[in-house]
Amino acid sequence: MTNEQFIQTFERHLGVGGLKRKEIIGEVTSHLQEQSVDAFGDPIVLARKMNRVHLGIFSSFWSLVMTAAGVTALFDIIIPYVGFVYHGSPVWKDVSWISSVLWQCIPFISPLLFIYGAHTISRMRNRWVYVALLTAIFTAGYTIQQELMQAMGYLLIQSVDGSESFWAVHVQPMVSFLITYGIIGYGMMVVSSGRQFIISRHQSIDIGLAFVLESAAAYYILPMAWNAMTSFHYTEVMYEWSVPVFENLVLVSVAIGLLGALAEWIRIRATKTLVAKV
């Protein structure tokens, strides 16, 4: 295999995009000029290693697609459907407080995965197309959920004038989800496109985004989870330590966000170590 064939195969399987893609290809090309092709082994294996190092958990778009499809099918369709079927029955009323907490957290799983997925896609090539496909997957999951809720009588959608046109009942909710996810996804693509020009080290954006996501999730999820728990079990001890927590909810959320930022910083340091080894 010639150097040109090695680079062509490596580029074809390298999922990293943006300026980082140019840097990686430039480094590999430079090393090829100093060493023989045999020293690098299989270009496909090398590309996959680079994908794992720079893209993280979802080292390929298709792994993200399969995960997103499974999550939205389970948490946006199957589990809510089971909840609708058993809502109001003795079985549903006697669930443990742990089950209730999980039920309260379920609606947040898909949006958080979408945000993380869009953040991962921002490092990929063809990201503008990929984020559209990811948006379509989660929109489909929520649209099916809305249709099930309407069919089972848990949701009634009407237009402003009170009519139940096909557009108002079926199309408009889907369009709303599509626009919401699209704004979030493409907003992240725009931010990531200019981050190298605004901040020279893109890891600053990654750490900042981790802080914002963790803080926001803590601020909204903690009260909902607490309400679910206390509706089944509440003691004086729980009251004593919960008062200062919720009186200072903003500070608590910021502290959790800082932990998330620290975890992201550790991930970046580990990535640099892996890059050095590769």
N, C-alpha and C positions, 0 to 999 in steps of 0.2 A: 504494500500500500504506500503510495506516494504521500508527501506532506499535504498536497492539495486535496487528495481524496480523504485524508484523515480529518482535515479542517471542515470539509463539506459535510461529512458524516456527523462530526461533532456539533456543528451549527444546527443541523437538521433535528437533532435530539435534545439540544439545549433549550430548556423552557424559560430561562431567565431572559428578561427583556430590558429595555431602557439603556441607560449609560453603563449599567453594570454588565450587560451582555457584551458591549464593545470592549470593556476592560478585560473580561474573562477570555474572549476570543483573542485579544491582543496578547495577553500573557501566554496563552497556549501556543500561539504562532511564534512568539519570541523564543519559547523553550524548545520548539521543534527545530529552530535554526541552530540551536546549540547541541541538541541530542538527537538520536535516531528515533524513528517512529516506534520501533519495538520497545523502547524504554517506557512509552506511555500506555502500552497495552491496547485494549479495545476502546475506540473512541465513544461508543455507545455507553459503556460502563462509566467512563470518565464524565460524560455529560450527565448521566443519572446521579453521580456523586455530587456534581456541582448543583444540580437541581435540589437535592436534599439539603445541601448546606445553605443555599441562598433562599429557598422557598419555604423551608420548614416542614411542617406536618404534611401539607399537601404539595408534594414535590412535582405533581403533574396536574393539569387541569381536570383530567378525567377522574382522578381520585377524588377531587373536590366535587365534581358533578355527581358521582355515585353517592358520596356522603350526604350532599345536599338533598338529593332525591329521597334517600332513605329517611333522613331527619324530617323533612316536610311531610312525607307519607305517614310516619309514625306519630309525630307530635302535633301536626296540623290537621290530620284526617282521622287516623285510626283511634288514637286515645280520646280526642274530643267526641268522636262518634260513640265510643263506649260510655263516656260520661253522659251524653245526651240520652242514651238508651236506659241507663240505670238511675238517672237523676230523679230524686224524690222517693226512691225505693228504700226499704229498711237497710238493704246492703249498703247503699250509698250514704245513708245517714250515720251508719256506724263505723265509717272508715276511721283509721287512726289519724292523729294530728300530723304524723309524718307524711301520710298520703295526701293530706290536705295541703301541706306546704309544697309538695311536689306538683300538685295540681295548679297551685297559684303560680309556680315558676315556669310551667310548660309554655305559656304564650311568649315568654322571652327567649326561648331556646332558638327558634328559627331566626328572629331578627339579629341576635348576637352572632349566630353562625354566618349569616349573610354579611354582617359587617366584617367579621374576621376573614371570610372568604374573599370579599372585595379588597381587603387590605393585602391578602396574599396575591390576588390577581394583579394588583398594582405593580408587582415585581415581575410579572410575566410578559412575554411577547403576545401580540394579538389581544391585549387586555381589553380594548374597547369592544371587541366582539364577545370575549369571554364573560364580561360583566353583564352584557345583554342576555346571554344564555342563563347565567345565574339568576338574574332578575326574573326571567320567564319561569324558571323552576319554582321559586318561592311564590310567585304570583299564582301559578297554577294550584299549588297546595292550598293557599288561602281562599282561592275562588271555589274550589271543591268544598272546603269547610263551610263557606257561606251558603252554598247550594244545599248542603245537608241540613244546616240549621233552618233554612227556609222550608225545606221539605218536611221536617219534623215539627214545625210550628214554634221553634225557639227564636225565630227572627222574622220580622216583617219589614220589608223595604218598600217604600212608596216614593213617588216624586213629590215635589213641593205642592202641586195642585191636588195631591191625594190619589192620582191615578197609579195603576200598577202596570206600566208599559214594560215591554221586554227590555228596552234600554235601561230603564231605572232599576229594574229588579235583577237583571242578570249581567248586563254589559257594564254599567257604571261602577259597580263595586270592583270588578276586575280591572277597569281602567284606573281606578283610584289606587289600588295596590300597585299596579304597574308604574304609575307616576311616582308614588312614594319610594318604592325600592329603586327606581331609576334615578331619582334625584340623589339619594344616598350613595348609590354605587358610582354614578358618573361624577358626583361631587368629589368622591375619594380619588377617582382617576385624575381629575383636574388638579387636585392638591398635590398628588404624587408626581404629576408631570412637571410641576414647577418647583418641587422641593429642592432639587439640586441647585437651582438658581437662587432660591431664597436662603437655604441653609446648606452649607457645603457638605455637611455630613448627614446623610439621610437618616441615620440612626436616631438623630434628635427628634425627627418627626415620628418615628416608630415608638420611641419612649413616651413622647407626649401623647400620642394617640392611645397607648396602653393606659396611661394615667386617666385620660378623659373617659374612656370606656368603663374602666373599673369603678371610677368615682360615680358615674351616672348610674351604672347597674346597682351599686350599693345603695345609692340614695332612693331609688324607686323600688328595688326588690326587698330590702330589709323590712320596711313597714308592712308590705303585703304579706311576707312570710310570717312576720310577728302576729299580725291579725289572724292569720289562719291557725297558728299554734294556740293562741290564747282563746280562741273560740271553742277549743276542746279541753285545754288544760291551762290553769292559771293559778299561781301561788304567790304568797307574800314575798318570797325570795326573788321570784321572777320580776315582781313589781319594783323591788328595791334597786336592782341593777339595770332594769330597763329604762327607768326614768332619766338618769343621766345620759344614757346612750341616745335616746330620742330627743332630749333637749339639746344635744350637741350633734345632731345627725349629720350636719354639714361637715363638721370636723372629723367624725367617724368615717364618712364617705371619702373625704380627702386622704385620710390615713390608709384606707383600703386601696385607693387609687395609687398612692405612693408605693405600696407593696407590689401592685401590678407593674408599675414602672420599673421597680427594682428587678422583678422577674424578667422583664423585657431586656433590661441592661445585661443581666446574667446570660440570657439567650444570645445576645449579640456577641458577648465575650467568648462564649462557647463556639459560636459560628466562626469567629476569627481563628480560634485554635484549630478547628476542623479544616479551615481553608489552608492553614499553614501545613497541616499534615498531608492534605491532598496534593 
